[in-house]
């Protein structure tokens, strides 16, 4: 991962994946974009879901995953930059099991593929949720003080967060509690 809070080596990912009880998804976030590399990465780590964080992958990646790892679920990250993100999301939705909308810039000099802590235009995200035939998760700049607004505005299937509930690189208990308390206000 060229951006975000850090990487975890494949051995550790596999160890964690094997320890996760049934019924809980085991995600691999990968920035690999070559079909054989993505398939190999998923197999090596023993996960049941792969999250492709680079939205520059080609359709042959999805085909390779479906052929070689048919039980694997695929989540494609869409970096919401402008209104063109809606077209990109809808064109990729038929290839995946879910979409994840995030704030990043895969074409930057150092590609930003997540973990920026920045909020993107949630009105574009809402349009994607309305048009998508697959579940859509929301990420990007979600904090305890704006999670209720995010859920009301976008109406995602779920949220994904990391950066804004951490302090010094570690999950922060009071930030998580505040986030959950504010989420419960939307239900």
Contact map, one row per residue, 1 for C-alpha under 8 A:
1111011000000000000000000000011000000000000000000000000000000000000000000000000000000000000000000000000000000000100000000000000000000000000000000000000000000000000000000000000000000000000
1111000000000000000000000000000000000000000000000000000000000000000000000000000000000000000000000000000000000111100000000000000000000000000000000000000000000000000000000000000000000000000
1111110000000000000000000000000000000000000000000000000000000000000000000000000000000000000000000000000000000111111100000000000000000000000000000000000000000000000000000000000000000000000
1111110000000000000000000000000000000000000000000000000000000000000000000000000000000000000000000000000000000001111100000000000000000000000000000000000000000000000000000000000000000000000
0011111000000000000000000000000000000000000000000000000000000000000000000000000000000000000000000000000000000000001000000000000000000000000000000000000000000000001000001000000000000000000
1011111100000000000000000000000000000000000000000000000000000000000000000000000000000000000000000000000000000000000000000000000000000000000000000000000000000000000000000000000000000000000
1000111110000000000000000000000000000000000000000000000000000000000000000000000000000000000000000000000000000000000000000000000000000000000000000000000000000000000000000000000000000000000
0000011111011000000000000000000000000000000000000000000000000000000000000000000000000000000000000000000000000000000000000000000000000000000000000000000000000000000000000000000000000000000
0000001111111000000000000000000000000000000000000000000000000000000000000000000000000000000000000000000000000000000000000000000000000000000000000000000000000000000000000000000000000000000
0000000111111100000000000000000000000000100110000000000000000000000000000000000000000000000000000000000000000000000000000000000000000000000000000000000000000000000000000000000000000000000
0000000011111110000000000000000000000000000010000000000000000000000000000000000000000000000000000000000000000000000000000000000000000000000000000000000000000000000000000000000000000000000
0000000111111111000000000000000000000000000000000000000000000000000000000000000000000000000000000000000000000000000000000000000000000000000000000000000000000000000000000000000000000000000
0000000111111111100000000001000000000000000010000000000000000000000000000000000000000000000000000000000000000000000000000000000000000000000000000000000000000000000000000000000000000000000
0000000001111111110000000000000000000000000111100000000000000000000000000000000000000000000000000000000000000000000000000000000000000000000000000000000000000000000000000000000000000000000
0000000000111111111000000000000000000000000010000000000000000000000000000000000000000000000000000000000000000000000000000000000000000000000000000000000000000000000000000000000000000000000
0000000000011111111100000000000000000000000000000000000000000000000000000000000000000000000000000000000000000000000000000000000000000000000000000000000000000000000000000000000000000000000
0000000000001111111100000100000000000000000011100000000000000000000000000000000000000000000000000000000000000000000000000000000000000000000000000000000000000000000000000000000000000000000
0000000000000111111110000000000000000000000001000000000000000000000000000000000000000000000000000000000000000000000000000000000000000000000000000000000000000000000000000000000000000000000
0000000000000011111110000000000000000000000000000000000000000000000000000000000000000000000000000000000000000000000000000000000000000000000000000000000000000000000000000000000000000000000
0000000000000001111111010100000000000000000000000000000000000000000000000000000000000000000000000000000000000000000000000000000000000000000000000000000000000000000000000000000000000000000
0000000000000000011111110000000000000000000000000000000000000000000000000000000000000000000000000000000000000000000000000000000000000000000000000000000000000000000000000000000000000000000
0000000000000000000111111000000000000000000000000000000000000000000000000000000000000000000000000000000000000000000000000000000000000000000000000000000000000000000000000000000000000000000
0000000000000000000011111000000000000000000000000000000000000000000000000000000000000000000000000000000000000000000000000000000000000000000000000000000000000000000000000000000000000000000
0000000000000000000111111100000000000000000000000000000000000000000000000000000000000000000000000000000000000000000000000000000000000000000000000000000000000000000000000000000000000000000
0000000000000000000001111110000000000000000000111000000000000000000000000000000000000000000000000000000000000000000000000000000000000000000000000000000000000000000000000000000000000000000
0000000000000000100100011111000000000000000000111000000000000000000000000000000000000000000000000000000000000000000000000000000000000000000000000000000000000000000000000000000000000000000
0000000000000000000000001111100000000000000000111110000000000000000000000000000000000000000000000000000000000000000000000000000000000000000000000000000000000000000000000000000000000000000
0000000000001000000000000111110000000000010010101110000000000000000000000000000000000000000000000000000000000000000000000000000000000000000000000000000000000000000000000000000000000000000
0000000000000000000000000011111000000000000000000111100000000000000000000000000000000000000000000000000000000000000000000000000000000000000000000000000000000000000000000000000000000000000
1000000000000000000000000001111100000100100000000111110000000000000000000000000000000000000000000000000000000000000000000000000000000000000000000000000000000000000000000000000000000000000
1000000000000000000000000000111110000000000000000001110000000000000000000000000000000000000000000000000000000000100000000000000000000000000000000000000000000000000000000000000000000000000
0000000000000000000000000000011111001100000000000001010000000000000000000000000000000000000000000000000000000000000000000000000000000000000000000000000000000000000000000000000000000000000
0000000000000000000000000000001111101100000000000000010111001000000000000000000000000000000000000000000000000000000000000000000000000000000000000000000000000000000000000000000000000000000
0000000000000000000000000000000111111100000000000000000010001000000000000000000000000000000000000000000000000000000000000000000000000000000000000000000000000000000000000000000000000000000
0000000000000000000000000000000011111110000000000000000000011101100000000000000000000000000000000000000000000000000000000000000000000000000000000000000000000000000000000000000000000000000
0000000000000000000000000000000001111111000000000000000000001001000000000000000000000000000000000000000000000000000000000000000000000000000000000000000000000000000000000000000000000000000
0000000000000000000000000000000111111111100000000000000000000000000000000000000000000000000000000000000000000000000000000000000000000000000000000000000000000000000000000000000000000000000
0000000000000000000000000000010111111111110000000000000000001000100000000000000000000000000000000000000000000000000000000000000000000000000000000000000000000000000000000000000000000000000
0000000000000000000000000000000000111111111000000000000000000001100110000000000000000000000000000000000000000000000000000000000000000000000000000000000000000000000000000000000000000000000
0000000000000000000000000000000000011111111100000000000000000000000000000000000000000000000000000000000000000000000000000000000000000000000000000000000000000000000000000000000000000000000
0000000001000000000000000000010000001111111110000000000000000000000000000000000000000000000000000000000000000000000000000000000000000000000000000000000000000000000000000000000000000000000
0000000000000000000000000001000000000111111111100100000000000000000000000000000000000000000000000000000000000000000000000000000000000000000000000000000000000000000000000000000000000000000
0000000000000000000000000000000000000011111111100000000000000000000010000000000000000000000000000000000000000000000000000000000000000000000000000000000000000000000000000000000000000000000
0000000001000100000000000000000000000001111111000000000000000000000000000000000000000000000000000000000000000000000000000000000000000000000000000000000000000000000000000000000000000000000
0000000001101110100000000001000000000000111111100000000000000000000000000000000000000000000000000000000000000000000000000000000000000000000000000000000000000000000000000000000000000000000
0000000000000100110000000000000000000000011111110000000000000000000000000000000000000000000000000000000000000000000000000000000000000000000000000000000000000000000000000000000000000000000
0000000000000100100000001111000000000000011011111100000000000000000000010000000000000000000000000000000000000000000000000000000000000000000000000000000000000000000000000000000000000000000
0000000000000000000000001110000000000000000001111100000000000000000000111000000000000000000000000000000000000000000000000000000000000000000000000000000000000000000000000000000000000000000
0000000000000000000000001111000000000000000000111110000000000000000000011110000000000000000000000000000000000000000000000000000000000000000000000000000000000000000000000000000000000000000
0000000000000000000000000011110000000000010000111111000000000000000000011110000000000000000000000000000000000000000000000000000000000000000000000000000000000000000000000000000000000000000
0000000000000000000000000011110000000000000000001111100000000000000000000111100000000000000000000000000000000000000000000000000000000000000000000000000000000000000000000000000000000000000
0000000000000000000000000000111100000000000000000111111010000000000000000111100000000000000000000000000000000000000000000000000000000000000000000000000000000000000000000000000000000000000
0000000000000000000000000000111000000000000000000011111000000000000000000001110000000000000000000000000000000000110000000000000000000000000000000000000000000000000000000000000000000000000
0000000000000000000000000000011110000000000000000001111110000000000000000001110000000000000000000000000001000000100000000000000000000000000000000000000000000000000000000000000000000000000
0000000000000000000000000000000000000000000000000001111110000000000000000001111000000000000000000000000001000000000000000000000000000000000000000000000000000000000000000000000000000000000
0000000000000000000000000000000010000000000000000000011111000000000000000000000000000000000000000000000001000000000000000000000000000000000000000000000000000000000000000000000000000000000
0000000000000000000000000000000011000000000000000001011111101000000000000000000000000000000000000000000000000000000000000000000000000000000000000000000000000000000000000000000000000000000
0000000000000000000000000000000010000000000000000000000111111100000000000000000000000000000000000000000000000000000000000000000000000000000000000000000000000000000000000000000000000000000
0000000000000000000000000000000000000000000000000000000011111110000000000000000000000000000000100000000000000000000000000000000000000000000000000000000000000000000000000000000000000000000
0000000000000000000000000000000000100000000000000000000001111111000000000000000000000000000000000000000000000000000000000000000000000000000000000000000000000000000000000000000000000000000
0000000000000000000000000000000011110100000000000000000011111111100000000000000000000000000000000000000000000000000000000000000000000000000000000000000000000000000000000000000000000000000
0000000000000000000000000000000000100000000000000000000001111111110000000100000000000000000000110000000000000000000000000000000000000000000000000000000000000000000000000000000000000000000
0000000000000000000000000000000000000000000000000000000000111111111000000000000000000000000000000000000000000000000000000000000000000000000000000000000000000000000000000000000000000000000
0000000000000000000000000000000000110010000000000000000000011111111110000000000000000000000000000000000000000000000000000000000000000000000000000000000000000000000000000000000000000000000
0000000000000000000000000000000000100110000000000000000000001111111111010000000000000000000000000000000000000000000000000000000000000000000000000000000000000000000000000000000000000000000
0000000000000000000000000000000000000000000000000000000000000111111111110000000000000000000000000000000000000000000000000000000000000000000000000000000000000000000000000000000000000000000
0000000000000000000000000000000000000000000000000000000000000011111111000000000000000000000000000000000000000000000000000000000000000000000000000000000000000000000000000000000000000000000
0000000000000000000000000000000000000010000000000000000000000001111111000000000000000000000000000000000000000000000000000000000000000000000000000000000000000000000000000000000000000000000
0000000000000000000000000000000000000010001000000000000000000001111111110000000000000000000000000000000000000000000000000000000000000000000000000000000000000000000000000000000000000000000
0000000000000000000000000000000000000000000000000000000000000000111111110000000000000000000000000000000000000000000000000000000000000000000000000000000000000000000000000000000000000000000
0000000000000000000000000000000000000000000000010000000000000000010011111000000000000000000000000000000000000000000000000000000000000000000000000000000000000000000000000000000000000000000
0000000000000000000000000000000000000000000000111100000000000000110011111100000000000000000000000000000000000000000000000000000000000000000000000000000000000000000000000000000000000000000
0000000000000000000000000000000000000000000000011100000000000000000000111110000000000000000000011000000000000000000000000000000000000000000000000000000000000000000000000000000000000000000
0000000000000000000000000000000000000000000000001111000000000100000000011111000000000000000000011100000000000000000000000000000000000000000000000000000000000000000000000000000000000000000
0000000000000000000000000000000000000000000000001111000000000000000000001111100000000000000000011111000000000000000000000000000000000000000000000000000000000000000000000000000000000000000
0000000000000000000000000000000000000000000000000011111000000000000000000111110000000000000100010111000000000000000000000000000000000000000000000000000000000000000000000000000000000000000
0000000000000000000000000000000000000000000000000011111000000000000000000011111000000000000000000011110000000000000000000000000000000000000000000000000000000000000000000000000000000000000
0000000000000000000000000000000000000000000000000000111000000000000000000001111100001001100000000011110000000000000000000000000000000000000000000000000000000000000000000000000000000000000
0000000000000000000000000000000000000000000000000000001000000000000000000000111110001000000000000000111111000000100000000000000000000000000000000000000000000000000000000000000000000000000
0000000000000000000000000000000000000000000000000000000000000000000000000000011111001000000000000000111100000000000000011001100000000000000000000000000000000000000000000000000000000000000
0000000000000000000000000000000000000000000000000000000000000000000000000000001111111000000000000000001110000000000000011000000000000000000000000000000000000000000000000000000000000000000
0000000000000000000000000000000000000000000000000000000000000000000000000000000111111000000000000000000000000000000000001001000000000000000000000000000000000000000000000000000000000000000
0000000000000000000000000000000000000000000000000000000000000000000000000000000011111110000000000000000000000000000000000001000000000000000000000000000000000000000000000000000000000000000
0000000000000000000000000000000000000000000000000000000000000000000000000000000011111111000000000000000000000000000000000000000000000000000000000000000000000000000000000000000000000000000
0000000000000000000000000000000000000000000000000000000000000000000000000000011111111111100000000000000000000000000000000001000000000000000000000000000000000000000000000000000000000000000
0000000000000000000000000000000000000000000000000000000000000000000000000000000000111111110000000000000000000000000000000001101100000000000000000000000000000000000000000000000000000000000
0000000000000000000000000000000000000000000000000000000000000000000000000000000000111111111000000000000000000000000000000000000000000000000000000000000000000000000000000000000000000000000
0000000000000000000000000000000000000000000000000000000000000000000000000000010000011111111100000000000000000000000000000000000000000000000000000000000000000000000000000000000000000000000
0000000000000000000000000000000000000000000000000000000000000000000000000000010000001111111110000010000000000000000000000000000100010000000000000000000000000000000000000000000000000000000
0000000000000000000000000000000000000000000000000000000000000000000000000000000000000111111111000000000000000000000000000000000100110000000000000000000000000000000000000000000000000000000
0000000000000000000000000000000000000000000000000000000000000000000000000000000000000011111111000000000000000000000000000000000000000000000000000000000000000000000000000000000000000000000
0000000000000000000000000000000000000000000000000000000000000000000000000001000000000001111111110000000000000000000000000000000000000000000000000000000000000000000000000000000000000000000
0000000000000000000000000000000000000000000000000000000000000000000000000000000000000000111111111110000000000000000000000000000000011100000000000000000000000000000000000000000000000000000
0000000000000000000000000000000000000000000000000000000000000000000000000000000000000000011111110000000000000000000000000000000000001100000000000000000000000000000000000000000000000000000
0000000000000000000000000000000000000000000000000000000000100100000000000000000000000000000111111000000000000000000000000000000000000000000000000000000000000000000000000000000000000000000
0000000000000000000000000000000000000000000000000000000000000100000000001111000000000000000111111110000000000000000000000000000000000100000000000000000000000000000000000000000000000000000
0000000000000000000000000000000000000000000000000000000000000000000000001110000000000000000010111110000000000000000000000000000000000110000000000000000000000000000000000000000000000000000
0000000000000000000000000000000000000000000000000000000000000000000000000111000000000000000010011111000000000000000000000000000000000111100000000000000000000000000000000000000000000000000
0000000000000000000000000000000000000000000000000000000000000000000000000011110000000000100010011111100000000000000000000000000000000111100000000000000000000000000000000000000000000000000
0000000000000000000000000000000000000000000000000000000000000000000000000011110000000000000000000111110000000000000000000000000000000001111000000000000000000000000000000000000000000000000
0000000000000000000000000000000000000000000000000000000000000000000000000000111100000000000000000011111000000000000000000000100000000001111100000000000000000000000000000000000000000000000
0000000000000000000000000000000000000000000000000000000000000000000000000000111100000000000000000001111100000000010000010000000000000000011100000000000000000000000000000000000000000000000
0000000000000000000000000000000000000000000000000000000000000000000000000000001110000000000000000000111110000000110111110000000000000000001110000000000000000000000000000000000000000000000
0000000000000000000000000000000000000000000000000000000000000000000000000000001110000000000000000000011111000011110100000000000000000000000000000000000000000000000000000000000000000000000
0000000000000000000000000000000000000000000000000000000000000000000000000000001010000000000000000000001111110011100000000000000000000000000000000000000000000000000000000000000000000000000
0000000000000000000000000000000000000000000000000000011100000000000000000000001000000000000000000000000111110111100000000000000000000000000000000000000000000000000000000000000000000000000
0000000000000000000000000000000000000000000000000000000000000000000000000000000000000000000000000000000011111111000000000000000000000000000000000000000000000000000000000000000000000000000
0000000000000000000000000000000000000000000000000000000000000000000000000000000000000000000000000000000011111111000000000000000000000000000000000000000000000000000000000000000000000000000
0000000000000000000000000000000000000000000000000000000000000000000000000000000000000000000000000000000000111110000000000000000000000000000000000000000000000000000000000000000000000000000
0110000000000000000000000000000000000000000000000000000000000000000000000000000000000000000000000000000001111111000000000000000000000000000000000000000000000000000000000000000000000000000
0110000000000000000000000000000000000000000000000000000000000000000000000000000000000000000000000000000111111111100000000000000000000000000000000000000000000000000000000000000000000000000
0111000000000000000000000000000000000000000000000000000000000000000000000000000000000000000000000000000111110111111100000000000000000000000000000000000000000000000000000000000000000000000
1111000000000000000000000000001000000000000000000000110000000000000000000000001000000000000000000000001111000011111000000000000000000000000000000000000000000000000000000000000000000000000
0011000000000000000000000000000000000000000000000000100000000000000000000000000000000000000000000000011100000001111100000000000000000000000100000000000000000000000000000000000000000000000
0011100000000000000000000000000000000000000000000000000000000000000000000000000000000000000000000000000000000001111110000000000000000000000100000000000000000000011000000000000000000000000
0011000000000000000000000000000000000000000000000000000000000000000000000000000000000000000000000000001100000001011111000000000000000000000110000000000000000000001000000000000000000000000
0000000000000000000000000000000000000000000000000000000000000000000000000000000000000000000000000000001000000000001111100000000000000000000111000000000000000000001100000000000000000000000
0000000000000000000000000000000000000000000000000000000000000000000000000000000000000000000000000000001000000000000111110000000000000000000110000000000000000000000000000000000000000000000
0000000000000000000000000000000000000000000000000000000000000000000000000000000000000000000000000000001000000000000011111100000000000000000111000000000000000000000000000000000000000000000
0000000000000000000000000000000000000000000000000000000000000000000000000000000110000000000000000000011000000000000001111100000000000000000110000000000000000000000000000000000000000000000
0000000000000000000000000000000000000000000000000000000000000000000000000000000111000000000000000000000000000000000000111111100000000000000000000000000000000000000000000000000000000000000
0000000000000000000000000000000000000000000000000000000000000000000000000000000000000000000000000000000000000000000000111111110000000000000000000000010011000000000000000000000000000000000
0000000000000000000000000000000000000000000000000000000000000000000000000000000000000000000000000000000000000000000000001111111000000000000000000000000011000000000000000000000000000000000
0000000000000000000000000000000000000000000000000000000000000000000000000000000101101100000000000000000000000000000000001111111100000000000000000000000000000000000000000000000000000000000
0000000000000000000000000000000000000000000000000000000000000000000000000000000100000100000000000000100000000000000000001111111110000000010000000000000001000000000000000000000000000000000
0000000000000000000000000000000000000000000000000000000000000000000000000000000000000000000000000000000000000000000000000111111111000000000000000000000011110000000000000000000000000000000
0000000000000000000000000000000000000000000000000000000000000000000000000000000000000100000000000000000000000000000000000011111111100000000000000000000000000000000000000000000000000000000
0000000000000000000000000000000000000000000000000000000000000000000000000000000000000100110000000000000000000000000000000001111111110001000000000000000000000000000000000000000000000000000
0000000000000000000000000000000000000000000000000000000000000000000000000000000000000000000000000000000000000000000000000000111111110011000000000000000001110000000000000000000000000000000
0000000000000000000000000000000000000000000000000000000000000000000000000000000000000000000000000000000000000000000000000000011111110000000000000000000000000000000000000000000000000000000
0000000000000000000000000000000000000000000000000000000000000000000000000000000000000000010000000000000000000000000000000000001111111000000000000000000000000000000000000000000000000000000
0000000000000000000000000000000000000000000000000000000000000000000000000000000000000000110010000000000000000000000000000000000111111111000000000000000000000000000000000000000000000000000
0000000000000000000000000000000000000000000000000000000000000000000000000000000000000000000011000000000000000000000000000000000000111110000000000000000000000000000000000000000000000000000
0000000000000000000000000000000000000000000000000000000000000000000000000000000000000000000011011110000000000000000000000000000000011111000000000000000000000000000000000000000000000000000
0000000000000000000000000000000000000000000000000000000000000000000000000000000000000000000000001110000000000000000000000000000010011111100000000000000000011000000000000000000000000000000
0000000000000000000000000000000000000000000000000000000000000000000000000000000000000000000000000111100000000000000000000000000110010111110000000000000000011100000000000000000000000000000
0000000000000000000000000000000000000000000000000000000000000000000000000000000000000000000000000111100000000000000000000000000000000011111000000000000000011111000000000000000000000000000
0000000000000000000000000000000000000000000000000000000000000000000000000000000000000000000000000001110000000000000000000000100000000001111100000000000001011111000000000000000000000000000
0000000000000000000000000000000000000000000000000000000000000000000000000000000000000000000000000001111000000000000000000000000000000000111111000000000000000011100000000000000000000000000
0000000000000000000000000000000000000000000000000000000000000000000000000000000000000000000000000000111000000000011111110000000000000000011111000000000000000000100000000000000000000000000
0000000000000000000000000000000000000000000000000000000000000000000000000000000000000000000000000000001000000000000111110000000000000000001111100000000000000000101100000000000000000000000
0000000000000000000000000000000000000000000000000000000000000000000000000000000000000000000000000000000000000000000010100000000000000000001111110110010000000000100100000000000000000000000
0000000000000000000000000000000000000000000000000000000000000000000000000000000000000000000000000000000000000000000000000000000000000000000011111110000000000000000110000000000000100000000
0000000000000000000000000000000000000000000000000000000000000000000000000000000000000000000000000000000000000000000000000000000000000000000001111110000000000000000110000000001101110100000
0000000000000000000000000000000000000000000000000000000000000000000000000000000000000000000000000000000000000000000000000000000000000000000000111111000000000000000000000000000001100100000
0000000000000000000000000000000000000000000000000000000000000000000000000000000000000000000000000000000000000000000000000000000000000000000001111111110000000000000000000000000000000000000
0000000000000000000000000000000000000000000000000000000000000000000000000000000000000000000000000000000000000000000000000000000000000000000001111111111000000000000000000000000000100110000
0000000000000000000000000000000000000000000000000000000000000000000000000000000000000000000000000000000000000000000000000000000000000000000000001111111100000000000000000000000000000110110
0000000000000000000000000000000000000000000000000000000000000000000000000000000000000000000000000000000000000000000000000000000000000000000000000111111110000000000000000000000000000000000
0000000000000000000000000000000000000000000000000000000000000000000000000000000000000000000000000000000000000000000000000100000000000000000001000111111111100000000000000000000000000000000
0000000000000000000000000000000000000000000000000000000000000000000000000000000000000000000000000000000000000000000000000000000000000000000000000011111111110000000000000000000000000010010
0000000000000000000000000000000000000000000000000000000000000000000000000000000000000000000000000000000000000000000000000000000000000000000000000001111111100000000000000000000000000000010
0000000000000000000000000000000000000000000000000000000000000000000000000000000000000000000000000000000000000000000000000110010000000000000000000000111111100000000000000000000000000000000
0000000000000000000000000000000000000000000000000000000000000000000000000000000000000000000000000000000000000000000000000110110010000000010000000000011111110000000000000000000000000000000
0000000000000000000000000000000000000000000000000000000000000000000000000000000000000000000000000000000000000000000000000000010010000000000000000000011111111000000000000000000000000000000
0000000000000000000000000000000000000000000000000000000000000000000000000000000000000000000000000000000000000000000000000000010010000011110000000000001001111110000000000000000000000000000
0000000000000000000000000000000000000000000000000000000000000000000000000000000000000000000000000000000000000000000000000000000000000011110000000000000000111110000000000000000000000000000
0000000000000000000000000000000000000000000000000000000000000000000000000000000000000000000000000000000000000000000000000000000000000001110000000000000000011111000000000000000000000000000
0000000000000000000000000000000000000000000000000000000000000000000000000000000000000000000000000000000000000000000000000000000000000000111000000000000000011111100000000000000000000000000
0000000000000000000000000000000000000000000000000000000000000000000000000000000000000000000000000000000000000000000000000000000000000000111000000000000000000111110000000000000000000000000
0000000000000000000000000000000000000000000000000000000000000000000000000000000000000000000000000000000000000000000000000000000000000000001111000000000000000011111110000000000000000000000
0000000000000000000000000000000000000000000000000000000000000000000000000000000000000000000000000000000000000000001000000000000000000000000000000000000000000001111111000010000000000000000
0000100000000000000000000000000000000000000000000000000000000000000000000000000000000000000000000000000000000000001110000000000000000000000010000000000000000000111111000000000000000000000
0000000000000000000000000000000000000000000000000000000000000000000000000000000000000000000000000000000000000000000010000000000000000000000011110000000000000000111111000000000000000000000
0000000000000000000000000000000000000000000000000000000000000000000000000000000000000000000000000000000000000000000000000000000000000000000000110000000000000000111111100011001100000000000
0000000000000000000000000000000000000000000000000000000000000000000000000000000000000000000000000000000000000000000000000000000000000000000000000000000000000000011111111111001000000000000
0000000000000000000000000000000000000000000000000000000000000000000000000000000000000000000000000000000000000000000000000000000000000000000000000000000000000000000011111111000000000000000
0000000000000000000000000000000000000000000000000000000000000000000000000000000000000000000000000000000000000000000000000000000000000000000000000000000000000000000001111100000000000000000
0000100000000000000000000000000000000000000000000000000000000000000000000000000000000000000000000000000000000000000000000000000000000000000000000000000000000000000001111110000000000000000
0000000000000000000000000000000000000000000000000000000000000000000000000000000000000000000000000000000000000000000000000000000000000000000000000000000000000000000001111111000000000000000
0000000000000000000000000000000000000000000000000000000000000000000000000000000000000000000000000000000000000000000000000000000000000000000000000000000000000000010011101111100100000000000
0000000000000000000000000000000000000000000000000000000000000000000000000000000000000000000000000000000000000000000000000000000000000000000000000000000000000000000011100111111100000000000
0000000000000000000000000000000000000000000000000000000000000000000000000000000000000000000000000000000000000000000000000000000000000000000000000000000000000000000000000011111110000000000
0000000000000000000000000000000000000000000000000000000000000000000000000000000000000000000000000000000000000000000000000000000000000000000000000000000000000000000000000001111111000000000
0000000000000000000000000000000000000000000000000000000000000000000000000000000000000000000000000000000000000000000000000000000000000000000000010000000000000000000011000001111111100000000
0000000000000000000000000000000000000000000000000000000000000000000000000000000000000000000000000000000000000000000000000000000000000000000000010000000000000000000010000011111111110000000
0000000000000000000000000000000000000000000000000000000000000000000000000000000000000000000000000000000000000000000000000000000000000000000000000000000000000000000000000000111111111000000
0000000000000000000000000000000000000000000000000000000000000000000000000000000000000000000000000000000000000000000000000000000000000000000000011000000000000000000000000000011111111100000
0000000000000000000000000000000000000000000000000000000000000000000000000000000000000000000000000000000000000000000000000000000000000000000000111010000000000000000000000000001111111110000
0000000000000000000000000000000000000000000000000000000000000000000000000000000000000000000000000000000000000000000000000000000000000000000000010000000000000000000000000000000111111111000
0000000000000000000000000000000000000000000000000000000000000000000000000000000000000000000000000000000000000000000000000000000000000000000000000000000000000000000000000000000011111111100
0000000000000000000000000000000000000000000000000000000000000000000000000000000000000000000000000000000000000000000000000000000000000000000000011011000000000000000000000000000001111111110
0000000000000000000000000000000000000000000000000000000000000000000000000000000000000000000000000000000000000000000000000000000000000000000000000011001000000000000000000000000000111111111
0000000000000000000000000000000000000000000000000000000000000000000000000000000000000000000000000000000000000000000000000000000000000000000000000000000000000000000000000000000000011111111
0000000000000000000000000000000000000000000000000000000000000000000000000000000000000000000000000000000000000000000000000000000000000000000000000001000000000000000000000000000000001111111
0000000000000000000000000000000000000000000000000000000000000000000000000000000000000000000000000000000000000000000000000000000000000000000000000001001100000000000000000000000000000111111
0000000000000000000000000000000000000000000000000000000000000000000000000000000000000000000000000000000000000000000000000000000000000000000000000000000000000000000000000000000000000011111
